[in-house]
Amino acid sequence: MITLHTWGTPNGYKISIALEELGLEYAVRKVDLRREEQFAPDFLAISPNNKIPAIVDEDGPDGTPIALFESGAILIYLAEKSGRLLPAEPRPRYETLQWLMFQMASIGPMLGQAHHFLRFAPDIVPYAIERYSKEAARLYKVLDTRLAERDWLAGAEYSIADIATFPWIRRHEWQGIDLARHPNVKRWFDTVAARPAVQRGLEVPR
């Protein structure tokens, strides 16, 4: 059994979507960020950076429990555990991993900053708004170019790279992005959003 420690954020949805796609049995433990439950000692024991998501898999690689934090590491672990969503052949595997890392290094952090300064910052900071709005537009252009000639981010197959990226694109309006201006991203986004496992994953935690 896998226990998913999560809350309703893009990073949290990555893992609930992956678990639903893979059909792995899991239980959910809510970590209410509004109540700062991410700082509780029992959660810090499995996620030292006090961030969701985190998992505990009672059936780890050697048959003993394993705890993991960082959504990218969790996605790789779940894909390898199940033998799905991450190709075994070296070339498509690294293609998938590089687009997963693109999400981790750019899509998440930069769009997260756009969220913050456009929607949640207590003060208007023109420099930050301009900086992160421009970077968000640039990143959407990168995605749109990538998806112009392929169905999925890593190429021919739906993968953990798509799962990692989708929840952030779901908040495109918060980032000041009109998805209609990026037709390839919109086509990809609509296709991912229509998947039943994705829809179930977005309901976690209920």
DOLUM-251135 format. One line per field, with one value per residue: residue number from 1; residue in three letters; chain; x, y, z of N, C-alpha, C in turn. Coordinates in steps of 0.1 Angstrom, whole numbers, plus 5000, padded with zeros to 4 digits. Layout:
REM DOLUM-251135
seq NUM, ... $
type ALA, ... $
mol A, ... $
n.c1 X, ... $
n.c2 Y, ... $
n.c3 Z, ... $
ca.c1 X, ... $
ca.c2 Y, ... $
ca.c3 Z, ... $
c.c1 X, ... $
c.c2 Y, ... $
c.c3 Z, ... $
This chain:
REM DOLUM-251135
seq 1, 2, 3, 4, 5, 6, 7, 8, 9, 10, 11, 12, 13, 14, 15, 16, 17, 18, 19, 20, 21, 22, 23, 24, 25, 26, 27, 28, 29, 30, 31, 32, 33, 34, 35, 36, 37, 38, 39, 40, 41, 42, 43, 44, 45, 46, 47, 48, 49, 50, 51, 52, 53, 54, 55, 56, 57, 58, 59, 60, 61, 62, 63, 64, 65, 66, 67, 68, 69, 70, 71, 72, 73, 74, 75, 76, 77, 78, 79, 80, 81, 82, 83, 84, 85, 86, 87, 88, 89, 90, 91, 92, 93, 94, 95, 96, 97, 98, 99, 100, 101, 102, 103, 104, 105, 106, 107, 108, 109, 110, 111, 112, 113, 114, 115, 116, 117, 118, 119, 120, 121, 122, 123, 124, 125, 126, 127, 128, 129, 130, 131, 132, 133, 134, 135, 136, 137, 138, 139, 140, 141, 142, 143, 144, 145, 146, 147, 148, 149, 150, 151, 152, 153, 154, 155, 156, 157, 158, 159, 160, 161, 162, 163, 164, 165, 166, 167, 168, 169, 170, 171, 172, 173, 174, 175, 176, 177, 178, 179, 180, 181, 182, 183, 184, 185, 186, 187, 188, 189, 190, 191, 192, 193, 194, 195, 196, 197, 198, 199, 200, 201, 202, 203, 204, 205, 206 $
type MET, ILE, THR, LEU, HIS, THR, TRP, GLY, THR, PRO, ASN, GLY, TYR, LYS, ILE, SER, ILE, ALA, LEU, GLU, GLU, LEU, GLY, LEU, GLU, TYR, ALA, VAL, ARG, LYS, VAL, ASP, LEU, ARG, ARG, GLU, GLU, GLN, PHE, ALA, PRO, ASP, PHE, LEU, ALA, ILE, SER, PRO, ASN, ASN, LYS, ILE, PRO, ALA, ILE, VAL, ASP, GLU, ASP, GLY, PRO, ASP, GLY, THR, PRO, ILE, ALA, LEU, PHE, GLU, SER, GLY, ALA, ILE, LEU, ILE, TYR, LEU, ALA, GLU, LYS, SER, GLY, ARG, LEU, LEU, PRO, ALA, GLU, PRO, ARG, PRO, ARG, TYR, GLU, THR, LEU, GLN, TRP, LEU, MET, PHE, GLN, MET, ALA, SER, ILE, GLY, PRO, MET, LEU, GLY, GLN, ALA, HIS, HIS, PHE, LEU, ARG, PHE, ALA, PRO, ASP, ILE, VAL, PRO, TYR, ALA, ILE, GLU, ARG, TYR, SER, LYS, GLU, ALA, ALA, ARG, LEU, TYR, LYS, VAL, LEU, ASP, THR, ARG, LEU, ALA, GLU, ARG, ASP, TRP, LEU, ALA, GLY, ALA, GLU, TYR, SER, ILE, ALA, ASP, ILE, ALA, THR, PHE, PRO, TRP, ILE, ARG, ARG, HIS, GLU, TRP, GLN, GLY, ILE, ASP, LEU, ALA, ARG, HIS, PRO, ASN, VAL, LYS, ARG, TRP, PHE, ASP, THR, VAL, ALA, ALA, ARG, PRO, ALA, VAL, GLN, ARG, GLY, LEU, GLU, VAL, PRO, ARG $
mol A, A, A, A, A, A, A, A, A, A, A, A, A, A, A, A, A, A, A, A, A, A, A, A, A, A, A, A, A, A, A, A, A, A, A, A, A, A, A, A, A, A, A, A, A, A, A, A, A, A, A, A, A, A, A, A, A, A, A, A, A, A, A, A, A, A, A, A, A, A, A, A, A, A, A, A, A, A, A, A, A, A, A, A, A, A, A, A, A, A, A, A, A, A, A, A, A, A, A, A, A, A, A, A, A, A, A, A, A, A, A, A, A, A, A, A, A, A, A, A, A, A, A, A, A, A, A, A, A, A, A, A, A, A, A, A, A, A, A, A, A, A, A, A, A, A, A, A, A, A, A, A, A, A, A, A, A, A, A, A, A, A, A, A, A, A, A, A, A, A, A, A, A, A, A, A, A, A, A, A, A, A, A, A, A, A, A, A, A, A, A, A, A, A, A, A, A, A, A, A, A, A, A, A, A, A $
n.c1 5008, 5005, 5009, 4998, 5008, 4994, 4981, 4958, 4973, 4993, 5017, 5009, 4988, 5001, 5011, 4988, 4974, 4992, 4992, 4965, 4965, 4983, 4970, 4976, 4973, 4963, 4964, 4952, 4966, 4957, 4975, 4971, 4978, 4970, 4967, 4992, 5002, 5023, 5045, 5045, 5060, 5058, 5053, 5075, 5094, 5093, 5093, 5117, 5120, 5096, 5075, 5047, 5042, 5045, 5054, 5048, 5057, 5048, 5057, 5085, 5115, 5132, 5115, 5109, 5095, 5096, 5102, 5095, 5101, 5097, 5083, 5092, 5110, 5093, 5075, 5092, 5099, 5074, 5068, 5088, 5084, 5060, 5065, 5056, 5048, 5073, 5097, 5116, 5137, 5168, 5170, 5143, 5137, 5155, 5146, 5121, 5128, 5143, 5123, 5107, 5125, 5126, 5101, 5103, 5125, 5118, 5090, 5074, 5087, 5089, 5063, 5050, 5060, 5048, 5021, 5022, 5029, 5011, 4987, 4985, 5004, 5008, 5014, 5016, 5041, 5057, 5081, 5085, 5061, 5063, 5087, 5081, 5058, 5067, 5085, 5067, 5052, 5073, 5079, 5055, 5056, 5078, 5067, 5046, 5059, 5073, 5052, 5041, 5047, 5043, 5024, 5027, 5047, 5072, 5073, 5062, 5046, 5023, 5034, 5052, 5063, 5043, 5023, 5035, 5036, 5010, 4992, 5002, 4998, 4971, 4965, 4966, 4953, 4958, 4983, 4983, 4980, 4967, 4953, 4944, 4961, 4982, 4979, 4988, 4996, 4971, 4956, 4970, 4966, 4938, 4934, 4948, 4933, 4909, 4913, 4901, 4915, 4931, 4911, 4901, 4923, 4925, 4906, 4917, 4932, 4900 $
n.c2 4988, 5022, 5053, 5085, 5117, 5147, 5178, 5201, 5211, 5221, 5205, 5184, 5172, 5160, 5136, 5122, 5119, 5103, 5080, 5072, 5068, 5046, 5027, 5020, 5008, 5030, 5051, 5082, 5109, 5139, 5170, 5198, 5228, 5253, 5253, 5249, 5223, 5211, 5215, 5198, 5175, 5147, 5147, 5161, 5142, 5125, 5142, 5163, 5189, 5202, 5202, 5193, 5170, 5139, 5104, 5072, 5041, 5010, 4986, 4986, 4989, 4968, 4953, 4964, 4993, 5025, 5059, 5089, 5121, 5151, 5157, 5150, 5129, 5111, 5105, 5092, 5070, 5057, 5052, 5034, 5014, 5003, 4998, 5014, 5044, 5055, 5051, 5021, 5018, 5034, 5059, 5070, 5070, 5089, 5111, 5115, 5119, 5143, 5162, 5160, 5170, 5196, 5205, 5204, 5222, 5246, 5250, 5246, 5262, 5288, 5294, 5292, 5314, 5334, 5329, 5338, 5365, 5377, 5371, 5365, 5381, 5404, 5430, 5451, 5445, 5458, 5451, 5424, 5413, 5419, 5405, 5377, 5373, 5376, 5355, 5333, 5335, 5329, 5303, 5289, 5292, 5276, 5251, 5250, 5250, 5226, 5208, 5210, 5191, 5166, 5143, 5141, 5153, 5140, 5127, 5100, 5087, 5090, 5102, 5104, 5129, 5144, 5142, 5155, 5182, 5190, 5198, 5223, 5238, 5238, 5260, 5282, 5307, 5320, 5327, 5346, 5338, 5333, 5305, 5300, 5313, 5295, 5271, 5244, 5236, 5239, 5219, 5196, 5199, 5197, 5171, 5156, 5165, 5152, 5126, 5099, 5090, 5112, 5130, 5118, 5119, 5147, 5151, 5146, 5157, 5146 $
n.c3 5000, 4992, 5007, 5002, 5008, 5007, 4991, 4976, 4951, 4922, 4922, 4940, 4926, 4905, 4915, 4924, 4900, 4886, 4902, 4898, 4870, 4868, 4883, 4908, 4942, 4968, 4997, 5010, 5027, 5040, 5039, 5053, 5040, 5047, 5074, 5081, 5083, 5071, 5085, 5106, 5129, 5122, 5095, 5085, 5090, 5068, 5047, 5045, 5035, 5040, 5021, 5001, 4974, 4992, 4996, 5012, 5007, 5015, 5004, 4994, 4972, 4982, 4995, 5019, 5037, 5020, 5020, 5002, 4990, 4969, 4939, 4912, 4917, 4929, 4908, 4889, 4905, 4908, 4882, 4875, 4893, 4884, 4857, 4837, 4818, 4816, 4794, 4787, 4769, 4761, 4746, 4742, 4769, 4781, 4767, 4778, 4804, 4802, 4796, 4818, 4837, 4826, 4833, 4861, 4866, 4853, 4843, 4866, 4888, 4876, 4866, 4889, 4903, 4887, 4892, 4919, 4919, 4902, 4913, 4941, 4956, 4983, 4977, 4947, 4925, 4900, 4886, 4891, 4882, 4854, 4848, 4854, 4840, 4813, 4812, 4816, 4792, 4774, 4781, 4775, 4748, 4741, 4748, 4730, 4705, 4708, 4709, 4684, 4664, 4675, 4695, 4723, 4751, 4753, 4730, 4712, 4731, 4759, 4790, 4822, 4819, 4807, 4826, 4848, 4838, 4831, 4854, 4860, 4837, 4837, 4853, 4836, 4833, 4856, 4853, 4834, 4808, 4776, 4764, 4739, 4722, 4719, 4702, 4699, 4725, 4737, 4723, 4732, 4760, 4763, 4755, 4775, 4797, 4793, 4800, 4819, 4842, 4849, 4855, 4878, 4894, 4899, 4918, 4942, 4972, 4984 $
ca.c1 5000, 5012, 5002, 5001, 5006, 4992, 4971, 4953, 4982, 4998, 5026, 5002, 4980, 5010, 5012, 4975, 4971, 5001, 4987, 4953, 4969, 4990, 4961, 4982, 4965, 4969, 4955, 4955, 4966, 4957, 4984, 4965, 4988, 4964, 4969, 5007, 5005, 5035, 5056, 5043, 5072, 5056, 5054, 5089, 5102, 5093, 5096, 5125, 5118, 5083, 5067, 5040, 5037, 5054, 5047, 5054, 5054, 5051, 5064, 5096, 5123, 5137, 5104, 5107, 5090, 5104, 5095, 5100, 5096, 5100, 5074, 5099, 5116, 5082, 5070, 5102, 5098, 5061, 5069, 5097, 5077, 5049, 5069, 5048, 5049, 5087, 5102, 5128, 5148, 5176, 5167, 5130, 5137, 5161, 5138, 5111, 5134, 5147, 5111, 5103, 5134, 5122, 5090, 5108, 5134, 5113, 5076, 5069, 5092, 5086, 5049, 5046, 5062, 5038, 5009, 5023, 5030, 4999, 4974, 4985, 5013, 5000, 5017, 5019, 5055, 5057, 5093, 5083, 5050, 5068, 5097, 5075, 5048, 5075, 5090, 5056, 5049, 5084, 5078, 5044, 5061, 5086, 5058, 5038, 5068, 5076, 5040, 5037, 5049, 5041, 5012, 5031, 5060, 5084, 5073, 5050, 5038, 5020, 5044, 5053, 5065, 5030, 5016, 5041, 5034, 4996, 4986, 5007, 4991, 4957, 4963, 4972, 4947, 4964, 4997, 4981, 4982, 4955, 4957, 4941, 4973, 4991, 4970, 4993, 4994, 4956, 4952, 4975, 4959, 4924, 4935, 4952, 4922, 4898, 4916, 4894, 4925, 4934, 4899, 4900, 4935, 4923, 4897, 4924, 4923, 4886 $
ca.c2 5000, 5035, 5064, 5098, 5129, 5157, 5188, 5204, 5220, 5214, 5194, 5173, 5166, 5152, 5122, 5115, 5116, 5092, 5068, 5068, 5063, 5034, 5018, 5015, 5010, 5040, 5059, 5096, 5117, 5153, 5179, 5211, 5239, 5265, 5251, 5247, 5209, 5206, 5216, 5188, 5166, 5134, 5150, 5164, 5129, 5119, 5153, 5173, 5202, 5206, 5204, 5182, 5157, 5128, 5091, 5061, 5028, 4999, 4976, 4993, 4981, 4956, 4947, 4972, 5006, 5036, 5073, 5097, 5135, 5157, 5151, 5143, 5116, 5102, 5101, 5082, 5058, 5050, 5046, 5022, 5003, 4997, 4995, 5022, 5059, 5059, 5040, 5014, 5020, 5045, 5071, 5076, 5072, 5102, 5121, 5117, 5125, 5157, 5170, 5160, 5180, 5209, 5209, 5206, 5234, 5258, 5252, 5247, 5274, 5301, 5296, 5294, 5328, 5341, 5328, 5345, 5380, 5382, 5367, 5364, 5390, 5415, 5443, 5451, 5446, 5458, 5444, 5410, 5410, 5419, 5394, 5364, 5372, 5374, 5341, 5324, 5335, 5322, 5288, 5284, 5292, 5264, 5240, 5250, 5245, 5212, 5200, 5212, 5179, 5154, 5143, 5142, 5161, 5131, 5121, 5092, 5081, 5097, 5098, 5112, 5143, 5151, 5142, 5166, 5195, 5193, 5206, 5237, 5245, 5240, 5273, 5292, 5320, 5326, 5331, 5357, 5332, 5329, 5292, 5300, 5317, 5284, 5260, 5230, 5234, 5237, 5205, 5186, 5201, 5192, 5156, 5151, 5167, 5143, 5112, 5096, 5089, 5126, 5136, 5113, 5125, 5161, 5151, 5142, 5150, 5150 $
ca.c3 5000, 4992, 5014, 4995, 5017, 4996, 4992, 4962, 4944, 4910, 4926, 4946, 4916, 4897, 4920, 4924, 4886, 4883, 4909, 4891, 4857, 4870, 4889, 4921, 4954, 4976, 5006, 5010, 5040, 5037, 5046, 5051, 5040, 5053, 5088, 5082, 5087, 5065, 5095, 5117, 5130, 5115, 5081, 5083, 5090, 5055, 5037, 5052, 5029, 5044, 5009, 4995, 4979, 4997, 4997, 5019, 5000, 5024, 4997, 4987, 4963, 4988, 5003, 5031, 5034, 5016, 5020, 4991, 4987, 4956, 4929, 4901, 4921, 4931, 4895, 4884, 4913, 4905, 4868, 4875, 4901, 4876, 4844, 4827, 4817, 4814, 4785, 4792, 4760, 4766, 4739, 4746, 4784, 4783, 4761, 4788, 4816, 4800, 4796, 4832, 4843, 4822, 4842, 4875, 4867, 4846, 4843, 4880, 4895, 4869, 4866, 4903, 4906, 4880, 4901, 4931, 4918, 4895, 4919, 4955, 4964, 4990, 4970, 4933, 4922, 4886, 4880, 4892, 4873, 4841, 4846, 4854, 4828, 4801, 4813, 4814, 4778, 4767, 4784, 4767, 4734, 4741, 4748, 4718, 4695, 4710, 4706, 4670, 4655, 4683, 4704, 4737, 4753, 4751, 4716, 4707, 4742, 4771, 4800, 4834, 4816, 4805, 4839, 4856, 4833, 4830, 4865, 4860, 4826, 4841, 4859, 4827, 4835, 4868, 4848, 4824, 4795, 4768, 4758, 4725, 4715, 4719, 4698, 4701, 4739, 4740, 4719, 4742, 4773, 4762, 4754, 4788, 4806, 4790, 4804, 4832, 4854, 4852, 4862, 4892, 4902, 4902, 4929, 4954, 4982, 4983 $
c.c1 5009, 5003, 5007, 4998, 5005, 4982, 4968, 4961, 4987, 5007, 5019, 4994, 4989, 5009, 4998, 4971, 4979, 4996, 4974, 4956, 4975, 4981, 4967, 4973, 4971, 4959, 4960, 4955, 4967, 4968, 4979, 4975, 4983, 4966, 4984, 5010, 5017, 5047, 5055, 5055, 5070, 5057, 5069, 5098, 5103, 5095, 5103, 5124, 5104, 5074, 5059, 5043, 5048, 5046, 5055, 5048, 5058, 5058, 5074, 5104, 5128, 5127, 5102, 5102, 5100, 5096, 5103, 5094, 5102, 5092, 5081, 5104, 5105, 5076, 5079, 5100, 5085, 5062, 5077, 5091, 5067, 5054, 5061, 5051, 5063, 5093, 5114, 5140, 5155, 5171, 5154, 5130, 5143, 5153, 5127, 5117, 5138, 5134, 5105, 5112, 5130, 5110, 5095, 5116, 5128, 5098, 5070, 5074, 5088, 5071, 5043, 5049, 5052, 5025, 5010, 5021, 5017, 4986, 4974, 4994, 5005, 5002, 5019, 5034, 5057, 5069, 5090, 5072, 5055, 5078, 5090, 5064, 5056, 5080, 5079, 5053, 5060, 5082, 5066, 5048, 5070, 5078, 5051, 5047, 5071, 5064, 5034, 5037, 5048, 5029, 5015, 5044, 5072, 5083, 5060, 5041, 5035, 5029, 5043, 5057, 5052, 5022, 5022, 5037, 5019, 4990, 4990, 5000, 4977, 4954, 4968, 4966, 4953, 4978, 4995, 4982, 4968, 4959, 4953, 4952, 4984, 4983, 4975, 4993, 4980, 4952, 4957, 4968, 4946, 4924, 4939, 4940, 4911, 4901, 4909, 4903, 4929, 4923, 4898, 4911, 4933, 4913, 4904, 4932, 4909, 4882 $
c.c2 5012, 5045, 5077, 5109, 5141, 5168, 5192, 5215, 5213, 5202, 5182, 5165, 5157, 5137, 5115, 5111, 5103, 5079, 5063, 5062, 5049, 5023, 5012, 5018, 5020, 5046, 5073, 5102, 5131, 5161, 5193, 5222, 5251, 5265, 5248, 5233, 5204, 5207, 5207, 5179, 5153, 5136, 5153, 5152, 5123, 5130, 5164, 5187, 5208, 5210, 5191, 5181, 5149, 5115, 5082, 5049, 5017, 4987, 4982, 4984, 4968, 4949, 4953, 4986, 5016, 5048, 5081, 5111, 5140, 5150, 5144, 5130, 5106, 5097, 5090, 5069, 5050, 5044, 5034, 5011, 4996, 4993, 5003, 5037, 5064, 5048, 5034, 5016, 5033, 5059, 5077, 5078, 5086, 5114, 5125, 5124, 5140, 5167, 5170, 5170, 5194, 5214, 5213, 5219, 5247, 5260, 5254, 5260, 5287, 5304, 5298, 5308, 5337, 5341, 5338, 5360, 5385, 5380, 5369, 5374, 5401, 5429, 5441, 5454, 5446, 5450, 5429, 5405, 5409, 5407, 5380, 5362, 5369, 5359, 5331, 5323, 5328, 5307, 5282, 5283, 5279, 5252, 5239, 5246, 5231, 5203, 5202, 5200, 5166, 5155, 5146, 5149, 5152, 5124, 5113, 5087, 5091, 5092, 5106, 5126, 5151, 5152, 5154, 5180, 5199, 5201, 5220, 5245, 5247, 5253, 5284, 5306, 5327, 5332, 5342, 5351, 5329, 5316, 5292, 5305, 5307, 5272, 5246, 5227, 5231, 5223, 5195, 5187, 5195, 5177, 5150, 5153, 5158, 5129, 5110, 5096, 5103, 5132, 5131, 5118, 5139, 5162, 5148, 5153, 5155, 5158 $
c.c3 5000, 4999, 5007, 5005, 5007, 5000, 4978, 4956, 4931, 4913, 4932, 4936, 4907, 4902, 4921, 4910, 4883, 4889, 4902, 4877, 4858, 4877, 4902, 4933, 4963, 4986, 5006, 5024, 5036, 5046, 5044, 5052, 5047, 5068, 5091, 5087, 5081, 5074, 5106, 5117, 5122, 5100, 5077, 5083, 5076, 5044, 5044, 5047, 5032, 5032, 5006, 4980, 4985, 4997, 5006, 5012, 5010, 5017, 4988, 4979, 4969, 4997, 5016, 5028, 5029, 5015, 5009, 4991, 4974, 4945, 4917, 4905, 4924, 4918, 4889, 4892, 4909, 4891, 4868, 4882, 4892, 4862, 4833, 4829, 4817, 4806, 4791, 4782, 4762, 4759, 4743, 4762, 4787, 4778, 4771, 4800, 4814, 4801, 4810, 4839, 4839, 4830, 4856, 4876, 4862, 4848, 4857, 4887, 4889, 4869, 4880, 4908, 4899, 4887, 4912, 4929, 4910, 4903, 4935, 4963, 4970, 4984, 4955, 4931, 4907, 4880, 4880, 4883, 4859, 4838, 4845, 4843, 4815, 4801, 4811, 4799, 4770, 4769, 4776, 4752, 4732, 4740, 4735, 4706, 4696, 4706, 4692, 4661, 4663, 4692, 4719, 4739, 4750, 4738, 4714, 4718, 4753, 4782, 4812, 4831, 4813, 4818, 4848, 4851, 4833, 4841, 4865, 4848, 4829, 4848, 4849, 4829, 4846, 4863, 4837, 4810, 4789, 4760, 4743, 4716, 4713, 4715, 4700, 4716, 4743, 4735, 4728, 4755, 4773, 4762, 4768, 4798, 4805, 4795, 4818, 4844, 4858, 4860, 4876, 4900, 4907, 4914, 4942, 4959, 4981, 4996 $
